[in-house]
Structure formats: C-alpha cells, structure tokens
Amino acid sequence: LGTAVSVALIITTGYCVSKKTLPFRRSIMIFYVITMYFGGGLIPTYLVVKQTGLIGNMWALFLPGGVGVGNMIIVRNYFKNSIPHSLIEASEIDGCSKLRSFINVIIPLSMPIMAVMAVFSMVAYWNDWFTAMIYLGGKGQPLPLVLRGILLKSSASQEQAAMVSGGFAELNKMTEMIKFCSMIVAALPMLIAYPYVQKYFEKGFMAGAVKG
C-alpha cells in the first residue's frame, strides 16, 4: 500500500513540475528542495502527525513521507528528457484532456521509471521499523518491527542460559539461527519482486538521471 501511494504521488508531482507552463514552477521546486536539506526533527514531525489524527493509524507510515523529493527529481528529469512534448500536443489536438493525456499517453511510457520508483519505495517501506514503532505503538505492527522484537527477545542472557541445556554456547547458537532466519524472511520479498522489474530498472534509472 505504501509503495502504491508513494509511486502515485511521486509520478503525479514529478509530471506537474516538469511542465514549463506550471505557474511558479521554480518557486515550487525550491520549496521541495529545501525539505531535502532542512527538517523539523523527530518531535515536531510527531506533533504534526498527532495533530492530523494519524497516531495509531497505518496511514502514518505512508502519508508524511509519501513524496520522496530525490525520487521526484529523478521522475521530473525522466519526463523532461525522455517523453517528447509533441506526443502530448498530438493527443490534445486529437481531443484528449490533460488528465486523459496523462493516463493514456504518459503513464504507459513511464513504466521504466515507475518500476524504479516502485523498487526504491518497496525497499524503504519494507525495511522501515522505526516509523511504525513511533506512530503505531502495539497496533498492527509490520513485519520488520516484529522481527526486531524477536531478535531482541532472543538475545542471550544469564537467566535464559540457565534454562537451556548447554548454557551460553547452545543459546548463542539458537540466537544466531533466529537472526539468519529473520534475514531470510526480511530479504525474501525483495528477492522475489526484483526480477520482475529488473528489465525496467536500469533503463528507467539512467533515463531519469541528470544529464550534463
């Protein structure tokens, strides 16, 4: 869900700021770029999320950071450099509205960069346990946070070793097995998803790169 929301926001935002006819386009880009270098910090961000009523809600994981500015700039460059403006003009001459041109012309041509953004967002959300710990508490914990709890509980202690046959050596062996199993569980979805988008990944990333 977070990947779908993030890709949708990044693609639409990147397309808008790539249009030369957008009013105040330069000011809007400056506004976005500033957020890459300056942030309020954890406590102000938490207060904003709290005031919007998202504490304890799964949307707190997706909406506050839905538009990654770095990814949005890559998408904007892709639209500027890889999609001819003549295609959009031709569709509008044929009677398409701006929205229909975006859906029927731009999105089908944007599959490479959308695949790149999907991989970036998927990895970021899949590995993010801290946001869930801060905003969700004990409600609906995502798998990375559950795995973190398992690793913490499996750490060796004197009391646990006394209950296990073989003492610390056997307990440390069990702890290492739990760690390796957690790594496999954490990495498996990415390993499954990546081959399906690999053919788009390099093409989209290179097309969205800054060209000097």
C-alpha atoms as an extended CHARMM CRD file, in Angstrom:
* protein
*
       212  EXT
         1         1  LEU       CA              0.0000000000        0.0000000000        0.0000000000  PROA      1               0.0000000000
         2         2  GLY       CA              2.7940000000        2.4120000000        0.8710000000  PROA      2               0.0000000000
         3         3  THR       CA              4.5570000000        1.6430000000       -2.4070000000  PROA      3               0.0000000000
         4         4  ALA       CA              1.3990000000        2.2910000000       -4.4310000000  PROA      4               0.0000000000
         5         5  VAL       CA              0.6980000000        5.5790000000       -2.6180000000  PROA      5               0.0000000000
         6         6  SER       CA              4.2860000000        6.7620000000       -2.9020000000  PROA      6               0.0000000000
         7         7  VAL       CA              4.6490000000        5.9200000000       -6.6100000000  PROA      7               0.0000000000
         8         8  ALA       CA              1.3210000000        7.6220000000       -7.4080000000  PROA      8               0.0000000000
         9         9  LEU       CA              2.3150000000       10.8000000000       -5.5520000000  PROA      9               0.0000000000
        10        10  ILE       CA              5.8390000000       10.8910000000       -6.9920000000  PROA      10              0.0000000000
        11        11  ILE       CA              4.7030000000       10.3240000000      -10.5920000000  PROA      11              0.0000000000
        12        12  THR       CA              1.9510000000       12.9580000000      -10.4740000000  PROA      12              0.0000000000
        13        13  THR       CA              4.1330000000       15.5130000000       -8.6820000000  PROA      13              0.0000000000
        14        14  GLY       CA              7.1140000000       14.9090000000      -10.9760000000  PROA      14              0.0000000000
        15        15  TYR       CA              4.9250000000       15.2860000000      -14.0600000000  PROA      15              0.0000000000
        16        16  CYS       CA              3.4410000000       18.5630000000      -12.8230000000  PROA      16              0.0000000000
        17        17  VAL       CA              6.7710000000       20.2080000000      -12.0110000000  PROA      17              0.0000000000
        18        18  SER       CA              8.2170000000       19.0360000000      -15.3390000000  PROA      18              0.0000000000
        19        19  LYS       CA              5.7020000000       21.2040000000      -17.2140000000  PROA      19              0.0000000000
        20        20  LYS       CA              7.1500000000       24.5670000000      -18.2440000000  PROA      20              0.0000000000
        21        21  THR       CA              3.6620000000       26.0700000000      -18.2280000000  PROA      21              0.0000000000
        22        22  LEU       CA              3.1790000000       25.4000000000      -14.4860000000  PROA      22              0.0000000000
        23        23  PRO       CA              2.8330000000       28.7450000000      -12.6540000000  PROA      23              0.0000000000
        24        24  PHE       CA              5.5260000000       29.3910000000      -10.0190000000  PROA      24              0.0000000000
        25        25  ARG       CA              7.3120000000       26.2040000000      -11.0770000000  PROA      25              0.0000000000
        26        26  ARG       CA             10.7120000000       27.4570000000       -9.9140000000  PROA      26              0.0000000000
        27        27  SER       CA              9.3750000000       28.5070000000       -6.5070000000  PROA      27              0.0000000000
        28        28  ILE       CA              7.6540000000       25.1520000000       -6.0570000000  PROA      28              0.0000000000
        29        29  MET       CA             10.8740000000       23.2890000000       -6.8480000000  PROA      29              0.0000000000
        30        30  ILE       CA             12.8260000000       25.4480000000       -4.4080000000  PROA      30              0.0000000000
        31        31  PHE       CA             10.2190000000       24.6390000000       -1.7580000000  PROA      31              0.0000000000
        32        32  TYR       CA             10.6630000000       20.9170000000       -2.3930000000  PROA      32              0.0000000000
        33        33  VAL       CA             14.4620000000       21.0530000000       -2.4850000000  PROA      33              0.0000000000
        34        34  ILE       CA             14.6010000000       22.9060000000        0.8490000000  PROA      34              0.0000000000
        35        35  THR       CA             12.8740000000       19.9520000000        2.5110000000  PROA      35              0.0000000000
        36        36  MET       CA             15.7510000000       17.7160000000        1.3710000000  PROA      36              0.0000000000
        37        37  TYR       CA             18.2500000000       19.6640000000        3.4760000000  PROA      37              0.0000000000
        38        38  PHE       CA             16.2040000000       21.0040000000        6.3850000000  PROA      38              0.0000000000
        39        39  GLY       CA             13.7330000000       19.1280000000        8.5510000000  PROA      39              0.0000000000
        40        40  GLY       CA             11.9400000000       19.8560000000       11.7960000000  PROA      40              0.0000000000
        41        41  GLY       CA             13.2430000000       16.7420000000       13.5090000000  PROA      41              0.0000000000
        42        42  LEU       CA             11.5120000000       13.8760000000       15.2390000000  PROA      42              0.0000000000
        43        43  ILE       CA              9.4760000000       15.7500000000       17.8460000000  PROA      43              0.0000000000
        44        44  PRO       CA              7.9350000000       18.4120000000       15.5350000000  PROA      44              0.0000000000
        45        45  THR       CA              7.1550000000       15.7110000000       12.9770000000  PROA      45              0.0000000000
        46        46  TYR       CA              5.4840000000       13.6150000000       15.6510000000  PROA      46              0.0000000000
        47        47  LEU       CA              3.4090000000       16.6080000000       16.7540000000  PROA      47              0.0000000000
        48        48  VAL       CA              2.2870000000       17.2480000000       13.1690000000  PROA      48              0.0000000000
        49        49  VAL       CA              1.2850000000       13.6120000000       12.7350000000  PROA      49              0.0000000000
        50        50  LYS       CA             -0.5280000000       13.7210000000       16.0780000000  PROA      50              0.0000000000
        51        51  GLN       CA             -2.4330000000       16.8990000000       15.1870000000  PROA      51              0.0000000000
        52        52  THR       CA             -3.6020000000       15.3380000000       11.9290000000  PROA      52              0.0000000000
        53        53  GLY       CA             -5.0300000000       12.3760000000       13.8520000000  PROA      53              0.0000000000
        54        54  LEU       CA             -2.7760000000        9.7310000000       12.3180000000  PROA      54              0.0000000000
        55        55  ILE       CA             -1.3090000000        8.3050000000       15.5290000000  PROA      55              0.0000000000
        56        56  GLY       CA             -2.2270000000        4.6330000000       15.7030000000  PROA      56              0.0000000000
        57        57  ASN       CA             -3.3070000000        4.6810000000       12.0530000000  PROA      57              0.0000000000
        58        58  MET       CA             -1.4320000000        2.8130000000        9.3330000000  PROA      58              0.0000000000
        59        59  TRP       CA             -1.5750000000        5.9250000000        7.1220000000  PROA      59              0.0000000000
        60        60  ALA       CA              1.0180000000        7.4620000000        9.4450000000  PROA      60              0.0000000000
        61        61  LEU       CA              3.5340000000        5.1270000000        7.7930000000  PROA      61              0.0000000000
        62        62  PHE       CA              2.8280000000        6.3820000000        4.2660000000  PROA      62              0.0000000000
        63        63  LEU       CA              1.4970000000        9.9400000000        4.0830000000  PROA      63              0.0000000000
        64        64  PRO       CA              4.1360000000       12.0260000000        5.9580000000  PROA      64              0.0000000000
        65        65  GLY       CA              6.9300000000       10.8520000000        3.6550000000  PROA      65              0.0000000000
        66        66  GLY       CA              4.8740000000        9.9330000000        0.6160000000  PROA      66              0.0000000000
        67        67  VAL       CA              6.7610000000       12.2280000000       -1.7750000000  PROA      67              0.0000000000
        68        68  GLY       CA             10.4700000000       11.4770000000       -1.6980000000  PROA      68              0.0000000000
        69        69  VAL       CA             11.9810000000       14.6510000000       -3.1460000000  PROA      69              0.0000000000
        70        70  GLY       CA             15.0760000000       12.9320000000       -4.5270000000  PROA      70              0.0000000000
        71        71  ASN       CA             12.9290000000       10.3660000000       -6.3240000000  PROA      71              0.0000000000
        72        72  MET       CA             10.5820000000       13.0870000000       -7.5390000000  PROA      72              0.0000000000
        73        73  ILE       CA             13.5070000000       14.9620000000       -9.1360000000  PROA      73              0.0000000000
        74        74  ILE       CA             14.5610000000       11.7700000000      -10.9570000000  PROA      74              0.0000000000
        75        75  VAL       CA             10.9950000000       11.3850000000      -12.2580000000  PROA      75              0.0000000000
        76        76  ARG       CA             10.8600000000       15.0350000000      -13.3340000000  PROA      76              0.0000000000
        77        77  ASN       CA             14.0830000000       14.6210000000      -15.3180000000  PROA      77              0.0000000000
        78        78  TYR       CA             12.6580000000       11.4980000000      -16.9430000000  PROA      78              0.0000000000
        79        79  PHE       CA              9.5770000000       13.3830000000      -18.1250000000  PROA      79              0.0000000000
        80        80  LYS       CA             11.6770000000       16.2990000000      -19.3860000000  PROA      80              0.0000000000
        81        81  ASN       CA             14.2870000000       14.2300000000      -21.2260000000  PROA      81              0.0000000000
        82        82  SER       CA             12.5740000000       11.0220000000      -22.3310000000  PROA      82              0.0000000000
        83        83  ILE       CA              8.9960000000       11.8730000000      -23.3160000000  PROA      83              0.0000000000
        84        84  PRO       CA              8.6320000000       14.1770000000      -26.3540000000  PROA      84              0.0000000000
        85        85  HSD       CA              6.2970000000       17.0940000000      -25.7630000000  PROA      85              0.0000000000
        86        86  SER       CA              4.9790000000       16.5830000000      -29.2970000000  PROA      86              0.0000000000
        87        87  LEU       CA              3.2180000000       13.3940000000      -28.1550000000  PROA      87              0.0000000000
        88        88  ILE       CA              1.2580000000       15.3270000000      -25.5490000000  PROA      88              0.0000000000
        89        89  GLU       CA              0.4130000000       18.0560000000      -28.0530000000  PROA      89              0.0000000000
        90        90  ALA       CA             -0.7500000000       15.4320000000      -30.5830000000  PROA      90              0.0000000000
        91        91  SER       CA             -3.0380000000       13.8040000000      -28.0300000000  PROA      91              0.0000000000
        92        92  GLU       CA             -4.5400000000       17.1630000000      -27.0700000000  PROA      92              0.0000000000
        93        93  ILE       CA             -5.0970000000       18.0360000000      -30.7360000000  PROA      93              0.0000000000
        94        94  ASP       CA             -6.9670000000       14.7180000000      -31.0800000000  PROA      94              0.0000000000
        95        95  GLY       CA             -9.2920000000       15.8260000000      -28.3020000000  PROA      95              0.0000000000
        96        96  CYS       CA             -7.7150000000       14.4190000000      -25.1420000000  PROA      96              0.0000000000
        97        97  SER       CA             -7.9730000000       16.4160000000      -21.9530000000  PROA      97              0.0000000000
        98        98  LYS       CA             -4.8270000000       16.9150000000      -19.8640000000  PROA      98              0.0000000000
        99        99  LEU       CA             -5.9210000000       14.1720000000      -17.4870000000  PROA      99              0.0000000000
       100       100  ARG       CA             -6.6370000000       11.7070000000      -20.2900000000  PROA      100             0.0000000000
       101       101  SER       CA             -3.2990000000       12.5340000000      -21.9490000000  PROA      101             0.0000000000
       102       102  PHE       CA             -1.5790000000       11.7680000000      -18.6610000000  PROA      102             0.0000000000
       103       103  ILE       CA             -3.4100000000        8.4570000000      -18.1820000000  PROA      103             0.0000000000
       104       104  ASN       CA             -3.3800000000        7.1850000000      -21.7850000000  PROA      104             0.0000000000
       105       105  VAL       CA             -0.0840000000        8.6120000000      -23.0720000000  PROA      105             0.0000000000
       106       106  ILE       CA              2.2660000000        9.4810000000      -20.2240000000  PROA      106             0.0000000000
       107       107  ILE       CA              1.7140000000        6.5700000000      -17.8410000000  PROA      107             0.0000000000
       108       108  PRO       CA              2.2310000000        3.8070000000      -20.4690000000  PROA      108             0.0000000000
       109       109  LEU       CA              5.5090000000        5.4880000000      -21.4780000000  PROA      109             0.0000000000
       110       110  SER       CA              6.5650000000        5.8310000000      -17.8300000000  PROA      110             0.0000000000
       111       111  MET       CA              6.7150000000        2.1550000000      -16.9120000000  PROA      111             0.0000000000
       112       112  PRO       CA             10.5490000000        2.1020000000      -16.6290000000  PROA      112             0.0000000000
       113       113  ILE       CA             10.7120000000        4.9960000000      -14.1800000000  PROA      113             0.0000000000
       114       114  MET       CA              7.6580000000        3.7060000000      -12.2990000000  PROA      114             0.0000000000
       115       115  ALA       CA              9.4480000000        0.3800000000      -11.8350000000  PROA      115             0.0000000000
       116       116  VAL       CA             12.4690000000        2.2040000000      -10.4160000000  PROA      116             0.0000000000
       117       117  MET       CA             10.2970000000        4.1810000000       -8.0050000000  PROA      117             0.0000000000
       118       118  ALA       CA              8.4260000000        1.0180000000       -7.0100000000  PROA      118             0.0000000000
       119       119  VAL       CA             11.6760000000       -0.7430000000       -6.1020000000  PROA      119             0.0000000000
       120       120  PHE       CA             13.0040000000        2.2610000000       -4.1530000000  PROA      120             0.0000000000
       121       121  SER       CA              9.7420000000        2.7060000000       -2.2460000000  PROA      121             0.0000000000
       122       122  MET       CA              9.2710000000       -1.0080000000       -1.6340000000  PROA      122             0.0000000000
       123       123  VAL       CA             12.7230000000       -1.4070000000       -0.1030000000  PROA      123             0.0000000000
       124       124  ALA       CA             12.3310000000        1.7330000000        2.0120000000  PROA      124             0.0000000000
       125       125  TYR       CA              8.9320000000        0.7490000000        3.4180000000  PROA      125             0.0000000000
       126       126  TRP       CA              9.8570000000       -2.8930000000        3.8910000000  PROA      126             0.0000000000
       127       127  ASN       CA             12.9210000000       -2.0360000000        5.9860000000  PROA      127             0.0000000000
       128       128  ASP       CA             11.2600000000        0.7390000000        7.9820000000  PROA      128             0.0000000000
       129       129  TRP       CA             10.5470000000       -0.4010000000       11.5340000000  PROA      129             0.0000000000
       130       130  PHE       CA             11.2640000000        2.8720000000       13.3600000000  PROA      130             0.0000000000
       131       131  THR       CA              8.2870000000        4.7980000000       11.9350000000  PROA      131             0.0000000000
       132       132  ALA       CA              5.9160000000        2.0010000000       12.9480000000  PROA      132             0.0000000000
       133       133  MET       CA              7.4050000000        1.8780000000       16.4370000000  PROA      133             0.0000000000
       134       134  ILE       CA              6.9090000000        5.6380000000       16.8930000000  PROA      134             0.0000000000
       135       135  TYR       CA              3.4350000000        6.0790000000       15.4040000000  PROA      135             0.0000000000
       136       136  LEU       CA              1.6720000000        2.7280000000       15.7710000000  PROA      136             0.0000000000
       137       137  GLY       CA              2.7420000000        1.5340000000       19.1990000000  PROA      137             0.0000000000
       138       138  GLY       CA              1.4540000000       -2.0150000000       19.5910000000  PROA      138             0.0000000000
       139       139  LYS       CA             -1.2560000000       -1.7990000000       16.9150000000  PROA      139             0.0000000000
       140       140  GLY       CA             -0.8140000000       -3.6730000000       13.6470000000  PROA      140             0.0000000000
       141       141  GLN       CA              2.9640000000       -3.9410000000       13.7010000000  PROA      141             0.0000000000
       142       142  PRO       CA              4.6200000000       -4.5200000000       10.3030000000  PROA      142             0.0000000000
       143       143  LEU       CA              6.9160000000       -7.4970000000        9.8550000000  PROA      143             0.0000000000
       144       144  PRO       CA             10.2640000000       -5.6230000000       10.2700000000  PROA      144             0.0000000000
       145       145  LEU       CA              9.1580000000       -4.3990000000       13.6980000000  PROA      145             0.0000000000
       146       146  VAL       CA              8.0350000000       -7.9210000000       14.6610000000  PROA      146             0.0000000000
       147       147  LEU       CA             11.3890000000       -9.3280000000       13.5330000000  PROA      147             0.0000000000
       148       148  ARG       CA             13.1930000000       -6.6930000000       15.5850000000  PROA      148             0.0000000000
       149       149  GLY       CA             11.2220000000       -7.7340000000       18.6490000000  PROA      149             0.0000000000
       150       150  ILE       CA             12.1130000000      -11.3850000000       18.0320000000  PROA      150             0.0000000000
       151       151  LEU       CA             15.8100000000      -10.5340000000       17.7730000000  PROA      151             0.0000000000
       152       152  LEU       CA             15.7410000000       -8.5050000000       20.9840000000  PROA      152             0.0000000000
       153       153  LYS       CA             13.9480000000      -11.2380000000       22.8850000000  PROA      153             0.0000000000
       154       154  SER       CA             16.3100000000      -13.9070000000       21.5790000000  PROA      154             0.0000000000
       155       155  SER       CA             19.4770000000      -12.1630000000       22.7820000000  PROA      155             0.0000000000
       156       156  ALA       CA             21.4120000000      -14.2610000000       25.2610000000  PROA      156             0.0000000000
       157       157  SER       CA             21.1400000000      -13.5270000000       28.9680000000  PROA      157             0.0000000000
       158       158  GLN       CA             22.2660000000      -15.2600000000       32.1410000000  PROA      158             0.0000000000
       159       159  GLU       CA             18.7090000000      -16.1950000000       33.1060000000  PROA      159             0.0000000000
       160       160  GLN       CA             17.9340000000      -17.6760000000       29.6730000000  PROA      160             0.0000000000
       161       161  ALA       CA             21.2040000000      -19.6240000000       29.5790000000  PROA      161             0.0000000000
       162       162  ALA       CA             20.3800000000      -21.3080000000       32.8740000000  PROA      162             0.0000000000
       163       163  MET       CA             17.1770000000      -22.6910000000       31.3240000000  PROA      163             0.0000000000
       164       164  VAL       CA             18.8440000000      -24.1230000000       28.2010000000  PROA      164             0.0000000000
       165       165  SER       CA             20.7900000000      -27.3620000000       28.1330000000  PROA      165             0.0000000000
       166       166  GLY       CA             24.3360000000      -26.4900000000       27.1200000000  PROA      166             0.0000000000
       167       167  GLY       CA             24.3450000000      -22.9650000000       28.6060000000  PROA      167             0.0000000000
       168       168  PHE       CA             25.5250000000      -19.9280000000       26.6920000000  PROA      168             0.0000000000
       169       169  ALA       CA             27.0320000000      -21.9000000000       23.8010000000  PROA      169             0.0000000000
       170       170  GLU       CA             23.7420000000      -23.5540000000       22.9120000000  PROA      170             0.0000000000
       171       171  LEU       CA             21.7600000000      -20.3430000000       23.4870000000  PROA      171             0.0000000000
       172       172  ASN       CA             24.0860000000      -18.3240000000       21.2640000000  PROA      172             0.0000000000
       173       173  LYS       CA             23.6910000000      -20.9560000000       18.5510000000  PROA      173             0.0000000000
       174       174  MET       CA             19.8990000000      -20.6330000000       18.7560000000  PROA      174             0.0000000000
       175       175  THR       CA             20.1750000000      -16.8290000000       18.6900000000  PROA      175             0.0000000000
       176       176  GLU       CA             22.3130000000      -16.9180000000       15.5370000000  PROA      176             0.0000000000
       177       177  MET       CA             19.8270000000      -19.2670000000       13.8580000000  PROA      177             0.0000000000
       178       178  ILE       CA             16.9890000000      -16.8610000000       14.6810000000  PROA      178             0.0000000000
       179       179  LYS       CA             18.9900000000      -13.9360000000       13.2650000000  PROA      179             0.0000000000
       180       180  PHE       CA             19.7110000000      -15.7360000000        9.9910000000  PROA      180             0.0000000000
       181       181  CYS       CA             16.0830000000      -16.8410000000        9.6490000000  PROA      181             0.0000000000
       182       182  SER       CA             14.9810000000      -13.2420000000       10.2130000000  PROA      182             0.0000000000
       183       183  MET       CA             17.3710000000      -12.0220000000        7.4970000000  PROA      183             0.0000000000
       184       184  ILE       CA             15.9240000000      -14.5260000000        5.0240000000  PROA      184             0.0000000000
       185       185  VAL       CA             12.3530000000      -13.5510000000        5.8840000000  PROA      185             0.0000000000
       186       186  ALA       CA             13.2170000000       -9.8470000000        5.5430000000  PROA      186             0.0000000000
       187       187  ALA       CA             15.0200000000      -10.2370000000        2.2130000000  PROA      187             0.0000000000
       188       188  LEU       CA             12.7480000000      -12.7910000000        0.5190000000  PROA      188             0.0000000000
       189       189  PRO       CA             10.0110000000      -10.4110000000       -0.7730000000  PROA      189             0.0000000000
       190       190  MET       CA             12.6180000000       -8.1310000000       -2.3590000000  PROA      190             0.0000000000
       191       191  LEU       CA             14.3620000000      -11.0950000000       -3.9620000000  PROA      191             0.0000000000
       192       192  ILE       CA             11.0450000000      -12.2440000000       -5.4230000000  PROA      192             0.0000000000
       193       193  ALA       CA              9.9460000000       -8.8050000000       -6.6650000000  PROA      193             0.0000000000
       194       194  TYR       CA             13.2020000000       -7.5520000000       -8.1710000000  PROA      194             0.0000000000
       195       195  PRO       CA             13.4660000000       -9.9770000000      -11.1690000000  PROA      195             0.0000000000
       196       196  TYR       CA             10.0800000000       -8.8030000000      -12.4350000000  PROA      196             0.0000000000
       197       197  VAL       CA             11.1650000000       -5.1460000000      -12.5950000000  PROA      197             0.0000000000
       198       198  GLN       CA             14.8340000000       -5.6440000000      -13.4460000000  PROA      198             0.0000000000
       199       199  LYS       CA             14.3450000000       -5.0890000000      -17.1900000000  PROA      199             0.0000000000
       200       200  TYR       CA             12.8030000000       -1.6770000000      -16.4590000000  PROA      200             0.0000000000
       201       201  PHE       CA             15.1130000000       -0.7430000000      -13.6220000000  PROA      201             0.0000000000
       202       202  GLU       CA             18.3440000000        0.1700000000      -15.4280000000  PROA      202             0.0000000000
       203       203  LYS       CA             16.5490000000        1.8370000000      -18.3300000000  PROA      203             0.0000000000
       204       204  GLY       CA             14.3830000000        3.9680000000      -16.0670000000  PROA      204             0.0000000000
       205       205  PHE       CA             17.1710000000        4.9320000000      -13.6910000000  PROA      205             0.0000000000
       206       206  MET       CA             19.5240000000        6.0130000000      -16.4710000000  PROA      206             0.0000000000
       207       207  ALA       CA             16.7800000000        7.9080000000      -18.2810000000  PROA      207             0.0000000000
       208       208  GLY       CA             15.8830000000        9.7720000000      -15.1020000000  PROA      208             0.0000000000
       209       209  ALA       CA             19.4710000000       10.6860000000      -14.2730000000  PROA      209             0.0000000000
       210       210  VAL       CA             20.7120000000       14.2560000000      -14.5500000000  PROA      210             0.0000000000
       211       211  LYS       CA             22.2400000000       14.8660000000      -17.9810000000  PROA      211             0.0000000000
       212       212  GLY       CA             25.0050000000       17.4080000000      -18.2320000000  PROA      212             0.0000000000
